[in-house]
């Protein structure tokens, strides 16, 4: 796992673990539905980050006869589990808690506790989000944040970013619900805050599930990386042209490259072997994550129609 991903996850674990304890204390004192929803949200977030770290560790196992390309995709699988299981369960629980309190309103006790805990939690979540943003900037490059979440081949940073953004919005929903309940003496506003948190978690779960499913199925190299590979092949001695090329991420930091390449027809067998080896070395120099490279020499035949 990339060091930036690890830092972002550890910062989120520290923040969410402390926040979860504080929120459960706040719920025990106040009985606020949105506080309970937020406590479960923080427990889910902490568990999520634990699974991401677990997936990172599992992905480093050596390749075996059964899994000959290694275990890099474990990181995608555990990120998918985070999205489908934990976010979905958190969403369902928050919705259930909110709907139950809408049907059977419960007066908030000691709302000052709830407000104080939520304000502190907003500060801690802001620290966690700041770390995730800082560690993601290099990978994001000049693109948009939404584009980074949609197209990143790294599963951990988008998950942590969406977790932290969702957590901040959830805290704002909870704080708004408590403040409105206090101001109007209507506890249903607190329940509405819990419903809003549940809907937010559901949206995040759907977005992450779609993205992680795509990574598990297998995504090609990014446009920038494919361009670097093509330039390395076409700039190699004795290469005439690329006939066709396929790429696939077998892990966030491991890329499979397969291409049919036309070499100079006058090349001898020994020279061809040397040319293929030189081309592979050029690809790895340009793109170190291209660890699995299969180049097949062939003759170009223009299609006729």
Secondary structure, 3 states (H helix, E strand, C coil): CCHHHHHHHHHHHHHHHHHHHHHHHHHHHHCCHHHHHHHHHHHHHHHHHHHHHHHHHHCCCCCCCCCCCCCCCHHHHHHHHHHHHHHHHHHHHHHHHHHHHHHCCCCCCCHHHHHHHHHHHHHHHHHHHHHHHHHHHHHHCCCCHHHHHHHCCCHHHHHHHHHHHHHHHHHHHHHHHHHHHHHHCCCHHHHHHHHHHHHHHHHHHHHHHHHHHHHHHCCCCCHHHHHHHHHHHHCCCCEEEEEEEEEEEEECCEEEEEEEEEECCCCCHHHHHHHHHHHHHHHHHHCCCEEEEEEEECCCCCCCC
